């Protein structure tokens, strides 16, 4: 497409920039307030730059009052734990559905499609009962186990594996590979693009989730980042917006930074897989 | 481990031939972990929730009774549930048209030129990857009645300064606005994909037909060609916004006076706060039926999408 002269492009850029400013407003204020002392926050001025910097006080208060690194590490353990099992379970199943003929395949695939229709919040009550029965409330298991079977991952990988040529798989069989080693040595290396897209979708979804952690976790040392912010707000910093914004910024930063480094992949991953919502 | 034994026997040629057609045993073995996890985490809990909805089970109780449709009858006279349904519908009807309209406008603007495409796309998408609870907290500050910048701006221009999240008249609008903010980027990317799929020749052809202005080209070419994407985006936005929970739980807890009570929060509250599992399961079924209804429309639409190519 030919580039228009800048002067003709200005109205378009102005409109887009105005909208961008509205979208960015909470981020801009989050950063600004996180370095402002409390008395300046309460003056309600529209100035973004503090007269007196309170960076150390605000971030120091967060680090002193809540174990924010523990929350972030918990978030990482949960997200990558979930992702690990999702891929471990979905890849072989998707391979069987895509490339092996067996009686009952249509039935299994039918159940996968059924699973796609069920929002995970639907099954929360019985899962809570089961986890309670097993004495596993307040554990990483409670946070991870319910999400280990991702029908969406199975569906996505199946679509992807169908495009892998049969000749490649048959050649591996003639070389004497068993189906298990075909999965891990032939299929998995070819599944990296689909797996990356799915990984981004899964990590974003579970890093941001509040509903399920709120149900199964009461103990502070197992809080996820989202729960940590809620707890910090209710006990320590109801109106101390400086410290609150500092905490919010610290837990938002990891994913936002990852997004800025790999935005094309993020956008592809979330919208391709986001059809699940 | 297991694959050593299997690859040993795979050297056997007749067996190889059979496996080209498929060896049911191995296929089931490969699918087994997923099947077990599916049964334990999805299918059995789903059946259990179906059953629970027809009981008076309360968490911790030693026994329960089958009470037929009594839970559903209770909903009809439950004012919290009525508020919850009403607010969820208002929220969806607020978020869907606005986030779709704004996203479409921005997508057309982004596509109309070549400067800054990737930058604007990234900026608008940022809320999709941001931790909702943290961003809701930032919005709480922005919308704070006395110290928030939004009201400071309104004071400067001499307009009224509502208590955005604290008054029952404004709370669902404020939450809806945050919902629009969250969803625009997602819809925008879907529209951008739809826009790039429109053949350039159609615009050239429309010019021959007399569509000179961008406005008439939009209604003559872009709008009809985006039809399938549009229907799809509507359903996706609805299924996303009907699940609103994080912002409500963070900012208002359903208040003031149930003015922002929404479906998922009612399920959470009845189940995990009052421990009325039977009743909560019944509300869960209502939620599920609504989501399935939307999905049904979506699959119908996908069938139609094929015709459009």
Interface residues (C-beta under 8 A of the other chain):
Chain A: X1 X3 X4 X6 X9 X12 X13 X15 X16 X19 X20 X22 X23 X24 X25 X26 X27 X29 X30 X33 X41 X42 X43 X44 X45 X46 X85 X88 X89 X90 X92 X93 X95 X96 X97 X100 X101 X102 X103 X104 X105 X108 X111 X115 X117 X118 X119 X121 X122 X123 X124 X125 X126 X127 X128 X129 X130 X145 X146 X147 X148 X149 X151 X154 X170 X173 X174 X176 X177 X178 X179 X180 X181 X183 X184 X204 X207 X208 X210 X211 X214 X215 X225 X226 X229 X230 X233 X241 X244 X245 X247 X248 X249 X251 X252 X255 X256 X259 X260 X263 X264 X266 X267 X270 X271 X274 X275 X277
Chain B: X2 X3 X5 X6 X7 X9 X10 X11 X16 X19 X20 X21 X22 X23 X24 X26 X27 X28 X30 X31 X33 X34 X35 X37 X38 X40 X41 X42 X43 X44 X45 X46 X48 X49 X52 X59 X102 X106 X109 X110 X112 X113 X114 X115 X116 X118 X120 X121 X122 X123 X124 X125 X126 X127 X128 X129 X130 X131 X132 X133 X134 X135 X137 X138 X139 X141 X142 X144 X146 X147 X148 X149 X151 X152 X153 X156 X181 X184 X185 X186 X189 X190 X193 X236 X239 X240 X243 X245 X246 X249 X250 X264 X267 X268 X271 X272 X277 X280 X281 X284 X287 X288 X291 X292 X295
